[in-house]
Amino acid sequence: MHLCARPAKNTIPESTWETVNKHQHHRTPGGSPKRSVDSPKSPKMRGSDLSPSFRRDQLLRSDPLPPISVTPYPLSTSTEMAMAMSSEAQALQERVKVLSDLVCELQKARDDNIPHMNSINALSEKIIGEEKLTISNRTKLKVMYEKAVSDAEKEVALVKKALNTVYQIRNIRHDLRIQAKNSGNKETIRRGALMKMLLNCAQTLPLWIGNPGEKPPPLCGAIPPEPNYVAKVNDMVACLVRGSEGEDNWILAEVVSYNTTTNKYEVDDIDEEQKERHTLSRRRVYPLPLMRANPEVNPEALYPKGSIVMALYPQTTCFYKAVINRLPTLATEEYEVLFEDPSYADGYSPPLMVAQRYVIQIKEVSKKK
């Protein structure tokens, strides 16, 4: 079966339904995130049931840290050889060591800050019990909260460093795969490995973390690209291509080149079994998001419920028209969408989960080539 072919009505993989059910069961009614009960208490709160003591989730791990895998999904033999022989392999291992050190440093910072946060709660308990906020205690609280904010900012800086290191590792691995591909070795990635690779690309897509009040940039979540944006070589894009029977399909592809004179792309079908290269005008190519949006911080960078979009059908490499049925509530969650499907009575498929990476704006293109 070609990867563009959607599963028949009654043959949707069981694993897909398990994923759907898993996401449905973990959502809160209405889809809105709840405020954490583990936040430091405010002296204005009354009653012990409304003022729980501060707790932090511990990053449980063995000591020393176990090795961090840089191959979370199966690679082709050619890519593995490139990783072993390339000089970039050393850089990859160095980045992994940096990441391990940053995780340890972050854990230490969290552990060091817990006593201070507990001190804030202890003073808050005292103020609540006395039902009086003196000038002295007000001053103490102010100083303590200022230090807590400073400590939190240092933790955020460490998290950002760790994330940047993860993205560097991701880019090096991507470069190694391209290096193997361009070396003349045309070994085909197994279909199962391709699906895992696409899933991994979506899960490790960089999360945009802006400063307070900063707007998400283009190609973050649902934010469209700049009008004159040109996708870079090796970027994944959605492309409208004509099939052997004259039908048009939106497929997942990789940019090979862009000709500034003709304004046309050369792209390779991501499905290596097809081994097809297409030359397409810009209007037939649409870039995928380069960053994930955080629903808790930037909900405006997500498609609203009911939006008509193009989404990658699970276990295929083709995009189809769909309706946003439910938005993600966490950065790690996916959209729940309903694909247009005339084989169902209401014209839509059952709800399926699709990552931010593979949901794009609907784009109508004229039949003219």
N, C-alpha and C positions, 0 to 999 in steps of 0.2 A: 504494500500500500504506500502510495506517495505520501510524504509528510504533510501535504496540503489537504489531504482527504480527511474530513472530520469523521470521528467514529460514528457508526450507525446508532440509531435511536436507543437501542437496547444494549449497546456494547461499549458504553463509556467505562473506562478502566475502573475497577473497584477502588484502587488507590486514590483516584480522583475524588470519589465520593467520600472516602475517609478524610481527605483533606478538607472538603467542604464542611463536613460535619464537625471536624475539629475546630475550624474557625468559627462556626456558628455557635458552638457551645461555650466558647470563651469570650463572647461579646457581651457587653452590658446592655440592658434595655435602652433603646434609643440611640445607641452607638456613641454616647458621650462619655469621656473618661472621668472616673471618679477621683476626687481629691484624696491623696494619700493620708492615712490615719497615722503615719509614722513621722509627720512633720513636727518640728519643735512646737511646744504648746505656747499659746498666748495667755498672759496673765488675766485677760478678760474672760477666759473660759471658766465656767462654774461647774463644779461637780466632777468627781473622779472619773465617771464614765465618759465625760466629754474631753478629758485631758490625759490621754494615754502617754506613757513614758516614751521617750524617743528611742527608736530601734533602727538599726541599719542592717540590710542584708549583707551577709559575709560572702566574699568571693571564695567559696570552698575549693581548695585545690591541694594536691599533694606537694610535698617539699622535698627535693627541688621540683620546679615546674616540669611536667612531661614535655617531650619534644612536640613542637608545633608543626603540624603537617602542612606542606606547601602544595600538596597534590590532593585536594579534597574530592576530586572526581577522577575517573580513569582517563588517562591520556593515551594517545597513540604512541606506538613504539618510536616513531620519528621524533616526537616531542620530548619523550623521555631521554633519547640519545642527545638531543640538543641541550637539554638541561645538564646532562652529565659532562658534555664536551665544551659547552660555551663558557666564556669568561664571565658571563652574566650570572652563572650558577653561584660563583663566589659571592657576588653582590647580593644574591637572593638569600644565602645563608647568613650573611652579615645583617641584613634587614630583619631576619627572624630572630637573631640574637638581640637586636635593639628592641624588638617588640616584647620579647620575654622580660628584658630588664625594665621596660616601661610598665608592664603589668605588675611586676613586683613592687616597683616604686609607687604605683597607684594604690596597691593594697596597703602598703605601709602608711601612706598619707591618710587613707581612710581610717586605719586603726588608730593613728595618732590623734585624729580629730574627734573620735568618739567621746573621750573623757570631757572635752570642752562642751560638746553638745549635751552631754548628760548634766553638766554643771548648769547650763541654761535651764534645763528642765527642773533641776533641784531648786533653783532660785524661783522659778515660776510656781512650783508647788508651794513654796513658802508664802509667796505673795497671795496665791489663791486661798491658802488656808487662813491668812490674816485678813483677807479681804481689804487690804490697803496697800497702795503703791506709793511708798515714800520716795522723796527726792533722791536719797542715796541709792535705793534699789533701782530706780529708773535709770540713774547714771550707770550703775553696774550692768544692767541689761543692755543699754545702748553700746557700751564698750564690748560686751560679750558678743552681741549680734554683729558688730562691725568685724570682729575677729572671725566669726563664723562665716561671714560673707567672703572675707579674704581667703580663708581656708578652702571654701567651696570653689572660688575662682582658680586656685592653684590646682584643685582636682580636675576642673574642667580643662585647664591647659594640658594636663597630663593625658586626659582622655583624647583630646584633639591630636596630640602627638602620636598616641597609639593608633588612632584611626588613620592618620596620614601615613604611618608606617605600613598599616594593612593595605592601603591603596597603592603604595609603592611596590609591595610584594605582588599585588594583583597585576599591576602594570608590567612588572618584569616577567611574570608567568605568561601574560598575554604576548609580550614581545618574543618570548621563547617559542611559543606556538606558531607565531607568524614566521619566525626564523626557520623553523622546521618545514613549514609549508612552502617557503620560498627557496628551500635548499634543493628542490628538484625531487624530493621524496613525496610522491602523490598518494601515500597510504591514506585510506579513507577512515575517518573516525567512526567507530561503531555507533549505530543509531541510539542505543541506550546511553552510551557515553556522551553523545551529542546532547540528548535531553538533560542529562545531569549537568553538563557544562552550561547550558542555557539557564538552568535553574540557579546554578552557582553564580553566574554573572548577575542575575537579578538580585540575589540575596546579598551580594557583596558590593552592589552599586553604592558609591559614596553617598552618605547622608549629609545633606546640606545643614550646616550649623552656622547661623549668622549671628551678628550682634543684636542686642535689643533694638527693635524698631526697624531693622534692616529687611528689605524686601527680598524674596527669593529671586534668583537670577533666571534668565531664559534657560529652558531645558531642565529645569528643576521640577519634577513631578509633571503637573499639567500646564506649566508655564510654557507658552510656545517659543520657538526659536526666533531670533532676529530675522527681519525680512530678507536680508542678504546673506544669511548664514550658509556656509558651505561645510558639509560634513568632512571630517579628516580621514585620511587613508587609514584603513583597518577599523574604522568605526562601524558599528552595526546600525542598519537603517531598515525601514520598511519600504519596499519597492513594488510598484505596480507593473507587472510583466504579463506578456501575452503568451498563453499556453499553446501547445501544438494544435489544439482544436479551435483556436481563435478566441478562447475565453480569457478574461483578465483576472489575475489573482494578485493580491497583496502578499508578498513573501518577505521573509527575513533574509537579509543579505549583508555582505561585508563590502565596504568601499575599497576599490582597487586604485582608482585615480579619478581626478576631476579635471576636465579640459576647460580652462577659462575662456578660450576662444569660442568654442561651440556651446559652452554652458551645459555640458553633458557629463554624466558619471559613467564610469565602468564599475560594475559591481559583480561579485560572485555570490551565487546562491549559497546560503549557509549549509544547506543540505548537500554534503559533498558527494552523495551518491548520484545526484543529478549532474554534477560537474558542468554547470552552465554559467557562462559569463554574459552579462547583458549590458548594452549601452543605452542609457536612458536620460531623458531630459530632466531638469531639476524638478519640474512639476510632478514627475512620477517617483520622486524619492523624498521620503520624510524621515528626519533624524529621530532616533529614540532619545528618551530622557538620559541625561548624563549624571543626574543626581536624584536621590530620593527626597521627597518632602516629608517632614515630620508632622503628622496630623495633629499632635498635641501643641505644636508651636506655630505651624503655618498651614492651617486648614484651607486657606485661600489658594494654596498651590495644589489642591486636589480637585478632580472633576466632581461637580455637584451630583447628588442623586438624581437619576432620571436623564443624565446626559447621554447623548448618542456618541459613541466612540468606535475606534477600531481596536480590537484586542487580539492577542495571539491565542488561538484556540489550544487548550492543553494537549500536550503530546504531539503537536504538529509544528510546522514552521510557517504557517500561514495566518494572516490577520483577517478577521471577519467583523462585520458590524455587530455592535452589542450595546446594551443599555446598562448603565451603572445602577446596580440594585442596592449596594451597601458600600459605604466608604470604609477604609481602614481606620482604626482608632489609635494604632500604635505604628511606629516606624517599621516594625518587623512584620506587620500584617499586609494582606493583599486586598485588592478590590474584589467584591463579589459582583459578577456580571451575568446578564442574561443574553445569550447569543440569539440573533434572529435565526429561526429554524422553522420553515413551513411544515415540517413533519409533525410538529406538536400542535394541539388544538388551539392554543392561544398564540401561536406563532413564535414562541421563544423557548429556548432550551431551559432545563433546570439550572439553578444557580451554580456557577463555577468560579473558582478563584484564579485571578490573574494578577501578577506582580506589577507594580508601578512601571517598571522597566518596559513592559510590553503592552502598555495602554497609551494610545496616541489619539490626537484629534481626528475626527472624521474628515476625510479629504475627497472631494468629488473632482474627478478628472475627466475631461472630454475625451471622446473616442479617438480624436486625432492623435496620431503618433508623434 
